[in-house]
Amino acid sequence: FSIRQALPDCPCKPSQFFMKCASHPTTDNDPSVALDLIMSNTRDVPCIACTDVMDVVLVFQCPKRHVICLDCFRRYCETRLNERQFVHHPEIGYSLPCAGDTILVSA
């Protein structure tokens, strides 16, 4: 997906992020980041955002192991990155907080 700059006069090009399931092999020239948190929803857990039960979901590594469908995760990433609400983690670099904490607080 692409992230657009929030400033209309900015000459910058949109940033693009490419992600894929971790079970697909990655090569040196592959621009995609493998997400090992994407998995089959074998327990039929509903998405924390839309409450749909999807076959494939992303499970956050938070203590509550919040589950989000891939469509909602995409929208979550776009929103958080457009609003510059990513966080810096000293070991893994820039990341996004668990969507469950954000969605449950604003609901």
Secondary structure by P-SEA (a helix, b strand, c coil): cccccccccccccbbbbbbccccccccccccbbbcccccccccccccccccccccbbbbbcccccccccaaaaaaaaaaaaaaccbbbbcccccccccaaaaaaaac
